[in-house]
Amino acid sequence: MHRSWILYFLLAAASAWAQSTATIVGRVTDPTGAIVAGAKVEARNTESGFQRSTVTTDTGDYELPLLPITGAYSLSVAKEGFQTQEQTGIVLQVDQRARLDVTMKVGSLAERVVVEGLAPIVNTESGAIGQVVGNKDIVNLPLNGRNFAQLATMMPNAVVQTGGTAGSTTVSVSGGRLGKTEFLLNGISINEQLFDGVAIRPSVDAIQEFKLVSNSFSAE
């Protein structure tokens, strides 16, 4: 089976979902470690006011998909018989699947426990290896010809080639074939089919985040 590598780009001025969003997942338990089913879980973007909510399943699990990555989030969990738990300062990255498990404390629903500022979220949800580059680095790095594809060289074993009659830009990772690299812009493929390169080259000033993912196949 051939492996593939994916490069994700998010335009700062674009309003798109797909790979320009992130997902928060987790499990809600009580102080004894028992699962808490039917708890309301809500994520709120503190800048835009965007909200998405769900309830925990019979196994205490929840999932909040398609969260726009612009701005920080707060996550609140509430259920009768427990204090409302809230975590703030959650910063998501493009295509991230962040896991936030919550332990509820017994008490009144009107009581609120707020945890401010979280440690960086460690990826435990997939075996994908990737690196995210933010807008500040994208704009300030000395890119050859202001070609955003050069950012791929920040990841080990990535080689960027530009040339040919059409000046096509291709990326090879860990010795892989050029045709096995997929370029996505706001979740939409922008591969150039004839030369296996990228068909659209947005200005580096317009790119909010850049991510290169290798070994992106899940265990399933």
SEMI-690138 format. One record per residue: residue number from 1; residue in three letters; x, z, y of N, C-alpha, C in turn. Coordinates in nm, 4 decimals, padded with zeros to 6 digits. Example, Ala and Ser with C-alpha at 12.3 -4.5 7.8 and 13.67 -1.06 7.14 Angstrom:
# residues 2
 seq type    neast      nup   nnorth   caeast     caup  canorth    ceast      cup   cnorth
   1  ALA  01.3190  00.7800 -00.5690  01.2300  00.7800 -00.4500  01.3200  00.7800 -00.3300
   2  SER  01.2850  00.7080 -00.2250  01.3670  00.7140 -00.1060  01.2900  00.7870  00.0030
This chain:
# residues 220
 seq type    neast      nup   nnorth   caeast     caup  canorth    ceast      cup   cnorth
   1  MET  00.0846  00.0000 -00.1189  00.0000  00.0000  00.0000  00.0884  00.0000  00.1243
   2  HIS  00.0614 -00.0888  00.2176  00.1371 -00.0949  00.3417  00.0927  00.0172  00.4341
   3  ARG  00.1891  00.0814  00.4969  00.1562  00.1805  00.5982  00.1400  00.1111  00.7321
   4  SER  00.0652  00.1748  00.8201  00.0471  00.1180  00.9528  00.0732  00.2245  01.0576
   5  TRP  00.0994  00.1801  01.1782  00.1241  00.2701  01.2900  00.0312  00.2308  01.4032
   6  ILE -00.0156  00.3273  01.4767 -00.1139  00.3010  01.5811 -00.0609  00.3514  01.7145
   7  LEU -00.0740  00.2700  01.8190 -00.0401  00.3103  01.9544 -00.1684  00.3184  02.0343
   8  TYR -00.1958  00.4360  02.0919 -00.3174  00.4577  02.1683 -00.2838  00.4581  02.3177
   9  PHE -00.3668  00.3927  02.3970 -00.3495  00.3940  02.5413 -00.4823  00.4326  02.6048
  10  LEU -00.4769  00.5107  02.7124 -00.5984  00.5477  02.7852 -00.5789  00.5157  02.9317
  11  LEU -00.6633  00.4278  02.9850 -00.6563  00.3954  03.1271 -00.7208  00.5061  03.2084
  12  ALA -00.6532  00.5483  03.3147 -00.7036  00.6588  03.3955 -00.8364  00.6245  03.4613
  13  ALA -00.8576  00.4981  03.4961 -00.9787  00.4598  03.5678 -01.0918  00.4201  03.4752
  14  ALA -01.0681  00.4205  03.3466 -01.1694  00.3729  03.2530 -01.2562  00.4877  03.2050
  15  SER -01.3789  00.4537  03.1681 -01.4694  00.5516  03.1082 -01.5019  00.5029  02.9677
  16  ALA -01.4296  00.5547  02.8705 -01.4439  00.5056  02.7336 -01.4406  00.6228  02.6373
  17  TRP -01.4968  00.6011  02.5182 -01.4991  00.7051  02.4164 -01.3974  00.6701  02.3095
  18  ALA -01.4401  00.6461  02.1865 -01.3509  00.6066  02.0774 -01.2239  00.6914  02.0805
  19  GLN -01.1042  00.6248  02.0829 -00.9790  00.6978  02.0750 -00.9398  00.7625  02.2069
  20  SER -01.0174  00.7452  02.3143 -00.9863  00.8114  02.4401 -01.0553  00.9476  02.4479
  21  THR -01.0985  00.9996  02.3372 -01.1631  01.1300  02.3307 -01.0901  01.2171  02.2289
  22  ALA -01.1353  01.3404  02.2188 -01.0782  01.4344  02.1224 -01.1921  01.5111  02.0554
  23  THR -01.1570  01.5887  01.9538 -01.2552  01.6650  01.8766 -01.2080  01.8090  01.8614
  24  ILE -01.3011  01.9031  01.8748 -01.2712  02.0437  01.8472 -01.3467  02.0838  01.7209
  25  VAL -01.2763  02.1416  01.6258 -01.3379  02.1897  01.5014 -01.2945  02.3342  01.4801
  26  GLY -01.3648  02.4033  01.3921 -01.3247  02.5397  01.3623 -01.4249  02.6099  01.2726
  27  ARG -01.4000  02.7379  01.2504 -01.4878  02.8218  01.1680 -01.5116  02.9523  01.2411
  28  VAL -01.6338  03.0008  01.2340 -01.6727  03.1248  01.3004 -01.6952  03.2323  01.1952
  29  THR -01.6301  03.3472  01.2138 -01.6409  03.4583  01.1183 -01.6662  03.5884  01.1943
  30  ASP -01.7040  03.6942  01.1180 -01.7204  03.8265  01.1785 -01.5923  03.9072  01.1550
  31  PRO -01.5842  04.0329  01.2031 -01.4598  04.1105  01.1886 -01.4156  04.1324  01.0444
  32  THR -01.5071  04.1221  00.9478 -01.4700  04.1412  00.8074 -01.4222  04.0119  00.7423
  33  GLY -01.4327  03.9002  00.8161 -01.3937  03.7714  00.7600 -01.5091  03.6936  00.7001
  34  ALA -01.6298  03.7528  00.7010 -01.7467  03.6833  00.6482 -01.7895  03.5738  00.7447
  35  ILE -01.8440  03.4658  00.6926 -01.8832  03.3529  00.7758 -02.0054  03.3885  00.8616
  36  VAL -02.0141  03.3250  00.9773 -02.1280  03.3431  01.0669 -02.1973  03.2082  01.0792
  37  ALA -02.3102  03.1937  01.0114 -02.3857  03.0687  01.0155 -02.4879  03.0722  01.1289
  38  GLY -02.5198  02.9556  01.1824 -02.6224  02.9469  01.2849 -02.5806  02.9921  01.4229
  39  ALA -02.4522  03.0092  01.4460 -02.4048  03.0466  01.5793 -02.3996  02.9225  01.6683
  40  LYS -02.4341  02.9379  01.7947 -02.4289  02.8264  01.8892 -02.2882  02.8143  01.9451
  41  VAL -02.2304  02.6948  01.9333 -02.0958  02.6680  01.9834 -02.1070  02.5603  02.0910
  42  GLU -02.0502  02.5882  02.2077 -02.0605  02.4929  02.3182 -01.9253  02.4736  02.3842
  43  ALA -01.8885  02.3468  02.4054 -01.7681  02.3128  02.4795 -01.8108  02.2579  02.6152
  44  ARG -01.7457  02.3076  02.7209 -01.7803  02.2644  02.8561 -01.6548  02.2258  02.9322
  45  ASN -01.6564  02.1064  02.9897 -01.5464  02.0608  03.0728 -01.5570  02.1290  03.2085
  46  THR -01.4560  02.2077  03.2438 -01.4634  02.2883  03.3654 -01.4492  02.2047  03.4921
  47  GLU -01.4072  02.0792  03.4804 -01.3927  01.9934  03.5980 -01.5148  01.9049  03.6190
  48  SER -01.5597  01.8402  03.5119 -01.6711  01.7456  03.5241 -01.8066  01.8076  03.4937
  49  GLY -01.8077  01.9228  03.4259 -01.9338  01.9843  03.3859 -01.9906  01.9273  03.2571
  50  PHE -01.9218  01.8301  03.1957 -01.9686  01.7719  03.0699 -01.9787  01.8806  02.9632
  51  GLN -02.0888  01.8782  02.8849 -02.1098  01.9786  02.7815 -02.1481  01.9122  02.6501
  52  ARG -02.1034  01.9744  02.5420 -02.1465  01.9325  02.4083 -02.1604  02.0583  02.3237
  53  SER -02.2715  02.0689  02.2495 -02.2963  02.1904  02.1719 -02.3405  02.1565  02.0302
  54  THR -02.3280  02.2554  01.9431 -02.3708  02.2425  01.8040 -02.3929  02.3833  01.7502
  55  VAL -02.4340  02.3950  01.6240 -02.4463  02.5252  01.5582 -02.3628  02.5244  01.4315
  56  THR -02.3130  02.6411  01.3947 -02.2287  02.6485  01.2756 -02.3129  02.6271  01.1493
  57  THR -02.2506  02.5693  01.0490 -02.3174  02.5379  00.9229 -02.3262  02.6618  00.8343
  58  ASP -02.3769  02.6436  00.7135 -02.3875  02.7544  00.6179 -02.2505  02.8075  00.5777
  59  THR -02.1463  02.7273  00.6023 -02.0102  02.7722  00.5701 -01.9377  02.8254  00.6935
  60  GLY -02.0109  02.8340  00.8075 -01.9519  02.8847  00.9301 -01.8703  02.7834  01.0082
  61  ASP -01.8716  02.6582  00.9634 -01.7909  02.5552  01.0284 -01.8687  02.4858  01.1396
  62  TYR -01.7951  02.4304  01.2358 -01.8562  02.3522  01.3432 -01.7631  02.2367  01.3793
  63  GLU -01.8200  02.1360  01.4453 -01.7417  02.0217  01.4921 -01.8040  01.9674  01.6202
  64  LEU -01.7209  01.9494  01.7211 -01.7640  01.8946  01.8498 -01.6822  01.7688  01.8776
  65  PRO -01.7363  01.6515  01.8440 -01.6600  01.5265  01.8606 -01.6817  01.4629  01.9971
  66  LEU -01.6069  01.3554  02.0234 -01.6251  01.2704  02.1416 -01.6188  01.3486  02.2729
  67  LEU -01.5165  01.4320  02.2867 -01.4962  01.5073  02.4099 -01.3970  01.4320  02.4982
  68  PRO -01.4392  01.3856  02.6159 -01.3455  01.3185  02.7067 -01.2261  01.4081  02.7371
  69  ILE -01.1061  01.3519  02.7365 -00.9866  01.4360  02.7463 -00.9475  01.4718  02.8885
  70  THR -01.0132  01.4147  02.9876 -00.9790  01.4465  03.1268 -01.0337  01.5838  03.1637
  71  GLY -00.9455  01.6747  03.2045 -00.9886  01.8077  03.2442 -00.9795  01.9086  03.1313
  72  ALA -00.9785  02.0371  03.1679 -00.9722  02.1463  03.0707 -01.1123  02.1850  03.0241
  73  TYR -01.1177  02.2520  02.9084 -01.2452  02.2924  02.8498 -01.2507  02.4429  02.8301
  74  SER -01.3738  02.4931  02.8273 -01.4002  02.6290  02.7807 -01.4894  02.6178  02.6579
  75  LEU -01.4685  02.7060  02.5616 -01.5464  02.7060  02.4373 -01.6159  02.8401  02.4236
  76  SER -01.7494  02.8386  02.4131 -01.8245  02.9629  02.3972 -01.9001  02.9622  02.2652
  77  VAL -01.9062  03.0805  02.2019 -01.9767  03.0982  02.0745 -02.0711  03.2166  02.0897
  78  ALA -02.1985  03.1962  02.0562 -02.2977  03.3013  02.0756 -02.3924  03.3094  01.9567
  79  LYS -02.4281  03.4326  01.9195 -02.5317  03.4571  01.8186 -02.5823  03.5995  01.8340
  80  GLU -02.7117  03.6159  01.8092 -02.7747  03.7472  01.8209 -02.7037  03.8465  01.7286
  81  GLY -02.6750  03.9659  01.7856 -02.6069  04.0693  01.7086 -02.4560  04.0693  01.7289
  82  PHE -02.4051  03.9711  01.8052 -02.2617  03.9624  01.8321 -02.2377  03.9438  01.9813
  83  GLN -02.1226  03.9872  02.0261 -02.0829  03.9603  02.1629 -02.0513  03.8104  02.1777
  84  THR -02.0837  03.7538  02.2927 -02.0517  03.6140  02.3189 -01.9015  03.5988  02.3382
  85  GLN -01.8400  03.5078  02.2625 -01.6956  03.4839  02.2702 -01.6699  03.3565  02.3508
  86  GLU -01.5757  03.3630  02.4429 -01.5426  03.2455  02.5234 -01.3911  03.2292  02.5335
  87  GLN -01.3456  03.1076  02.5137 -01.2038  03.0750  02.5296 -01.1921  02.9687  02.6387
  88  THR -01.1020  02.9904  02.7318 -01.0879  02.8984  02.8441 -00.9483  02.8344  02.8434
  89  GLY -00.9313  02.7357  02.9302 -00.8002  02.6720  02.9441 -00.7617  02.5838  02.8281
  90  ILE -00.8602  02.5253  02.7604 -00.8319  02.4386  02.6463 -00.8050  02.2972  02.6978
  91  VAL -00.6844  02.2484  02.6771 -00.6463  02.1141  02.7209 -00.6313  02.0247  02.5982
  92  LEU -00.7076  01.9166  02.5957 -00.7072  01.8254  02.4814 -00.6274  01.6998  02.5135
  93  GLN -00.5732  01.6378  02.4091 -00.4975  01.5143  02.4227 -00.5695  01.4016  02.3510
  94  VAL -00.5338  01.2799  02.3849 -00.5995  01.1625  02.3298 -00.5918  01.1630  02.1768
  95  ASP -00.7080  01.1399  02.1142 -00.7206  01.1326  01.9685 -00.6860  01.2637  01.8977
  96  GLN -00.6861  01.3763  01.9691 -00.6521  01.5041  01.9078 -00.7702  01.5615  01.8304
  97  ARG -00.7403  01.6286  01.7206 -00.8402  01.7020  01.6443 -00.7952  01.8484  01.6443
  98  ALA -00.8426  01.9216  01.7458 -00.7968  02.0583  01.7687 -00.8808  02.1573  01.6896
  99  ARG -00.8126  02.2482  01.6217 -00.8843  02.3501  01.5439 -00.8806  02.4834  01.6167
 100  LEU -01.0001  02.5393  01.6441 -01.0140  02.6676  01.7113 -01.1093  02.7552  01.6307
 101  ASP -01.0539  02.8451  01.5511 -01.1351  02.9398  01.4748 -01.1690  03.0595  01.5636
 102  VAL -01.2885  03.1141  01.5473 -01.3365  03.2221  01.6344 -01.3829  03.3397  01.5491
 103  THR -01.3402  03.4597  01.5886 -01.3859  03.5829  01.5233 -01.4817  03.6550  01.6171
 104  MET -01.6069  03.6719  01.5734 -01.7099  03.7375  01.6547 -01.6995  03.8891  01.6419
 105  LYS -01.7306  03.9583  01.7519 -01.7333  04.1032  01.7519 -01.8777  04.1513  01.7592
 106  VAL -01.9090  04.2527  01.6807 -02.0453  04.3059  01.6789 -02.0793  04.3667  01.8145
 107  GLY -02.1996  04.3365  01.8639 -02.2410  04.3899  01.9932 -02.3618  04.3158  02.0454
 108  SER -02.3850  04.3296  02.1750 -02.4995  04.2659  02.2379 -02.4640  04.1235  02.2794
 109  LEU -02.5619  04.0349  02.2693 -02.5420  03.8958  02.3079 -02.5049  03.8840  02.4553
 110  ALA -02.5513  03.9813  02.5360 -02.5235  03.9781  02.6792 -02.3784  04.0135  02.7106
 111  GLU -02.3112  04.0810  02.6174 -02.1704  04.1135  02.6368 -02.0864  03.9881  02.6135
 112  ARG -01.9851  03.9688  02.6969 -01.9028  03.8472  02.6873 -01.7552  03.8839  02.6830
 113  VAL -01.6863  03.8303  02.5851 -01.5420  03.8483  02.5727 -01.4757  03.7156  02.6071
 114  VAL -01.3924  03.7152  02.7117 -01.3291  03.5922  02.7583 -01.1796  03.5982  02.7312
 115  VAL -01.1282  03.4959  02.6650 -00.9847  03.4817  02.6406 -00.9349  03.3676  02.7283
 116  GLU -00.8450  03.3998  02.8203 -00.7966  03.2997  02.9149 -00.6591  03.2485  02.8730
 117  GLY -00.6451  03.1146  02.8751 -00.5149  03.0542  02.8472 -00.4777  03.0662  02.7011
 118  LEU -00.4776  02.9549  02.6323 -00.4448  02.9534  02.4905 -00.3036  02.9010  02.4685
 119  ALA -00.2431  02.9434  02.3587 -00.1153  02.8853  02.3189 -00.1392  02.7406  02.2767
 120  PRO -00.0368  02.6545  02.2826 -00.0547  02.5147  02.2390 -00.1145  02.5072  02.0999
 121  ILE -00.2129  02.4182  02.0846 -00.2842  02.4065  01.9580 -00.1999  02.3286  01.8581
 122  VAL -00.1735  02.3889  01.7438 -00.0949  02.3244  01.6383 -00.1868  02.2377  01.5541
 123  ASN -00.1435  02.1170  01.5237 -00.2243  02.0256  01.4442 -00.2218  02.0677  01.2973
 124  THR -00.3359  02.1148  01.2481 -00.3488  02.1510  01.1067 -00.4562  02.0684  01.0381
 125  GLU -00.5117  01.9692  01.1086 -00.6263  01.8946  01.0574 -00.5887  01.7617  00.9936
 126  SER -00.4668  01.7143  01.0124 -00.4274  01.5870  00.9526 -00.2772  01.5848  00.9332
 127  GLY -00.2317  01.4898  00.8515 -00.0889  01.4745  00.8278 -00.0258  01.3729  00.9197
 128  ALA -00.0997  01.3297  01.0215 -00.0471  01.2289  01.1134  00.0671  01.2866  01.1956
 129  ILE  00.1680  01.2037  01.2178  00.2816  01.2402  01.3023  00.2736  01.1577  01.4286
 130  GLY  00.2724  01.2226  01.5435  00.2582  01.1469  01.6670  00.3177  01.2192  01.7845
 131  GLN  00.3247  01.1495  01.8960  00.3774  01.2048  02.0197  00.2961  01.1518  02.1355
 132  VAL  00.2530  01.2435  02.2244  00.1750  01.2054  02.3415  00.2642  01.2085  02.4647
 133  VAL  00.2560  01.1046  02.5462  00.3294  01.0971  02.6722  00.2275  01.0940  02.7851
 134  GLY  00.2385  01.1875  02.8797  00.1431  01.1967  02.9901  00.1735  01.1001  03.1023
 135  ASN  00.0810  01.0925  03.1994  00.0925  00.9965  03.3095  00.2173  01.0192  03.3938
 136  LYS  00.2549  01.1450  03.4162  00.3712  01.1736  03.4994  00.4973  01.1126  03.4407
 137  ASP  00.5166  01.1296  03.3107  00.6340  01.0713  03.2454  00.6247  00.9196  03.2407
 138  ILE  00.5031  00.8686  03.2173  00.4852  00.7236  03.2099  00.5274  00.6570  03.3401
 139  VAL  00.4873  00.7149  03.4535  00.5165  00.6559  03.5842  00.6638  00.6715  03.6216
 140  ASN  00.7252  00.7843  03.5832  00.8615  00.8137  03.6285  00.9712  00.7596  03.5383
 141  LEU  00.9401  00.7315  03.4121  01.0438  00.6819  03.3217  01.0866  00.5406  03.3612
 142  PRO  01.2158  00.5091  03.3512  01.2653  00.3748  03.3864  01.2357  00.2743  03.2755
 143  LEU  01.1178  00.2154  03.2782  01.0775  00.1203  03.1751  01.1267 -00.0198  03.2104
 144  ASN  01.1813 -00.0881  03.1127  01.2318 -00.2231  03.1322  01.1156 -00.3183  03.1614
 145  GLY  01.1118 -00.3715  03.2857  01.0043 -00.4622  03.3216  00.8698 -00.3943  03.3347
 146  ARG  00.8703 -00.2601  03.3483  00.7452 -00.1827  03.3557  00.6526 -00.2150  03.2397
 147  ASN  00.7134 -00.2329  03.1245  00.6385 -00.2642  03.0023  00.6080 -00.1336  02.9296
 148  PHE  00.4803 -00.0952  02.9218  00.4431  00.0336  02.8622  00.4849  00.0461  02.7164
 149  ALA  00.4985 -00.0666  02.6465  00.5368 -00.0621  02.5054  00.6737  00.0016  02.4856
 150  GLN  00.7570  00.0014  02.5906  00.8882  00.0651  02.5811  00.8767  00.2153  02.5554
 151  LEU  00.7603  00.2735  02.5856  00.7400  00.4160  02.5610  00.7459  00.4496  02.4129
 152  ALA  00.7218  00.3508  02.3286  00.7255  00.3748  02.1841  00.8640  00.4168  02.1373
 153  THR  00.9680  00.3796  02.2131  01.1044  00.4147  02.1728  01.1321  00.5641  02.1883
 154  MET  01.0397  00.6396  02.2479  01.0559  00.7839  02.2573  01.0334  00.8505  02.1224
 155  MET  00.9760  00.7778  02.0286  00.9554  00.8300  01.8939  01.0687  00.7814  01.8049
 156  PRO  01.1219  00.8682  01.7177  01.2325  00.8269  01.6306  01.1960  00.7052  01.5454
 157  ASN  01.2928  00.6175  01.5254  01.2801  00.5022  01.4362  01.1832  00.3955  01.4862
 158  ALA  01.1519  00.3949  01.6154  01.0663  00.2908  01.6716  01.1525  00.1903  01.7478
 159  VAL  01.1301  00.0616  01.7212  01.2064 -00.0448  01.7843  01.1092 -00.1397  01.8538
 160  VAL  01.1310 -00.1657  01.9820  01.0462 -00.2553  02.0602  01.1198 -00.3867  02.0812
 161  GLN  01.0503 -00.4973  02.0542  01.1091 -00.6291  02.0717  01.0202 -00.7116  02.1647
 162  THR  01.0823 -00.7750  02.2622  01.0105 -00.8634  02.3531  01.0834 -00.9964  02.3590
 163  GLY  01.0116 -01.1023  02.3338  01.0769 -01.2330  02.3349  00.9852 -01.3387  02.2794
 164  GLY  01.0448 -01.4483  02.2341  00.9653 -01.5582  02.1809  00.9125 -01.6465  02.2913
 165  THR  00.8512 -01.7562  02.2530  00.8017 -01.8522  02.3522  00.6926 -01.7941  02.4397
 166  ALA  00.6168 -01.6984  02.3863  00.5070 -01.6393  02.4637  00.5456 -01.5057  02.5257
 167  GLY  00.6716 -01.4611  02.5056  00.7135 -01.3326  02.5592  00.6380 -01.2173  02.4975
 168  SER  00.5996 -01.2289  02.3706  00.5187 -01.1276  02.3046  00.5991 -00.9998  02.2816
 169  THR  00.5346 -00.8838  02.2966  00.5967 -00.7542  02.2716  00.5466 -00.6987  02.1401
 170  THR  00.6402 -00.6653  02.0522  00.6045 -00.6109  01.9209  00.6786 -00.4795  01.9001
 171  VAL  00.6258 -00.3961  01.8106  00.6856 -00.2660  01.7803  00.6984 -00.2504  01.6303
 172  SER  00.8165 -00.2110  01.5855  00.8401 -00.1812  01.4446  00.8773 -00.0346  01.4323
 173  VAL  00.8153  00.0368  01.3381  00.8406  00.1797  01.3190  00.8924  00.2040  01.1779
 174  SER  01.0059  00.2733  01.1689  01.0661  00.3093  01.0402  01.0864  00.1890  00.9496
 175  GLY  01.1223  00.0764  01.0082  01.1488 -00.0430  00.9299  01.0252 -00.1184  00.8866
 176  GLY  00.9095 -00.0785  00.9342  00.7846 -00.1445  00.8949  00.7720 -00.2829  00.9552
 177  ARG  00.6849 -00.3634  00.8989  00.6618 -00.4980  00.9494  00.5915 -00.4927  01.0846
 178  LEU  00.6256 -00.5873  01.1708  00.5674 -00.5915  01.3038  00.4156 -00.6093  01.2982
 179  GLY  00.3680 -00.6842  01.2002  00.2254 -00.7098  01.1882  00.1450 -00.5902  01.1422
 180  LYS  00.2123 -00.4792  01.1094  00.1430 -00.3586  01.0632  00.1329 -00.2525  01.1733
 181  THR  00.1576 -00.2915  01.2964  00.1407 -00.2008  01.4102  00.0144 -00.2399  01.4858
 182  GLU -00.0731 -00.1437  01.5060 -00.2005 -00.1686  01.5723 -00.1980 -00.1097  01.7130
 183  PHE -00.2375 -00.1894  01.8128 -00.2453 -00.1438  01.9512 -00.3923 -00.1211  01.9867
 184  LEU -00.4231 -00.0034  02.0401 -00.5600  00.0282  02.0818 -00.5601  00.0687  02.2287
 185  LEU -00.6487  00.0099  02.3050 -00.6669  00.0439  02.4459 -00.8080  00.0989  02.4616
 186  ASN -00.8192  00.2306  02.4935 -00.9507  00.2951  02.4994 -01.0298  00.2732  02.3713
 187  GLY -00.9588  00.2758  02.2575 -01.0239  00.2652  02.1282 -01.0511  00.1244  02.0804
 188  ILE -01.0146  00.0224  02.1599 -01.0416 -00.1171  02.1246 -00.9105 -00.1874  02.0938
 189  SER -00.9075 -00.2617  01.9838 -00.7857 -00.3316  01.9438 -00.7496 -00.4390  02.0466
 190  ILE -00.6221 -00.4408  02.0867 -00.5735 -00.5437  02.1792 -00.4550 -00.6177  02.1178
 191  ASN -00.4571 -00.6301  01.9849 -00.3493 -00.7028  01.9179 -00.3559 -00.8520  01.9471
 192  GLU -00.2389 -00.9106  01.9639 -00.2259 -01.0547  01.9813 -00.2010 -01.1132  01.8414
 193  GLN -00.2947 -01.1910  01.7921 -00.2972 -01.2286  01.6516 -00.1874 -01.3272  01.6111
 194  LEU -00.1429 -01.4132  01.7016 -00.0479 -01.5174  01.6632  00.0925 -01.4639  01.6406
 195  PHE  00.1376 -01.3744  01.7297  00.2745 -01.3232  01.7219  00.2805 -01.1750  01.6834
 196  ASP  00.1684 -01.1164  01.6439  00.1618 -00.9758  01.6002  00.2005 -00.8774  01.7101
 197  GLY  00.1850 -00.9164  01.8365  00.2201 -00.8273  01.9462  00.0974 -00.7748  02.0176
 198  VAL  00.1182 -00.7301  02.1417  00.0092 -00.6773  02.2220 -00.0373 -00.7853  02.3184
 199  ALA -00.1680 -00.8035  02.3283 -00.2236 -00.9132  02.4081 -00.2453 -00.8747  02.5533
 200  ILE -00.2645 -00.7445  02.5809 -00.2935 -00.6996  02.7174 -00.1873 -00.5988  02.7593
 201  ARG -00.1343 -00.6168  02.8783 -00.0335 -00.5244  02.9289 -00.0830 -00.4587  03.0577
 202  PRO -00.1510 -00.3463  03.0475 -00.1971 -00.2785  03.1690 -00.0798 -00.2219  03.2480
 203  SER -00.0978 -00.2048  03.3771  00.0060 -00.1451  03.4608  00.0341 -00.0025  03.4146
 204  VAL  00.1607  00.0359  03.4177  00.1948  00.1714  03.3750  00.1311  00.2749  03.4678
 205  ASP  00.1022  00.2384  03.5928  00.0389  00.3320  03.6860 -00.1057  00.3612  03.6472
 206  ALA -00.1669  00.2737  03.5681 -00.3075  00.2895  03.5310 -00.3253  00.3623  03.3988
 207  ILE -00.2158  00.3913  03.3284 -00.2256  00.4553  03.1972 -00.2210  00.6066  03.2132
 208  GLN -00.3236  00.6733  03.1636 -00.3285  00.8192  03.1732 -00.2482  00.8844  03.0626
 209  GLU -00.2641  00.8388  02.9394 -00.1888  00.8937  02.8276 -00.1498  00.7832  02.7314
 210  PHE -00.0394  00.8048  02.6648  00.0120  00.7118  02.5657  00.0419  00.7926  02.4399
 211  LYS  00.0019  00.7419  02.3249  00.0282  00.8134  02.2008  00.0665  00.7152  02.0911
 212  LEU  00.1726  00.7474  02.0194  00.2109  00.6695  01.9034  00.1945  00.7570  01.7800
 213  VAL  00.1203  00.7082  01.6820  00.0926  00.7842  01.5613  00.1472  00.7084  01.4414
 214  SER  00.2238  00.7754  01.3591  00.2703  00.7167  01.2343  00.2153  00.7982  01.1184
 215  ASN  00.2172  00.7420  00.9977  00.1613  00.8101  00.8804  00.0210  00.8601  00.9093
 216  SER -00.0615  00.7683  00.9620 -00.1923  00.8094  01.0133 -00.3017  00.8151  00.9071
 217  PHE -00.2676  00.7917  00.7805 -00.3696  00.7968  00.6770 -00.4012  00.9427  00.6418
 218  SER -00.5302  00.9747  00.6303 -00.5698  01.1095  00.5922 -00.5571  01.1268  00.4417
 219  ALA -00.5640  01.2530  00.3983 -00.5520  01.2807  00.2551 -00.6663  01.2176  00.1768
 220  GLU -00.7847  01.2066  00.2416 -00.8992  01.1468  00.1731 -00.8743  00.9998  00.1425
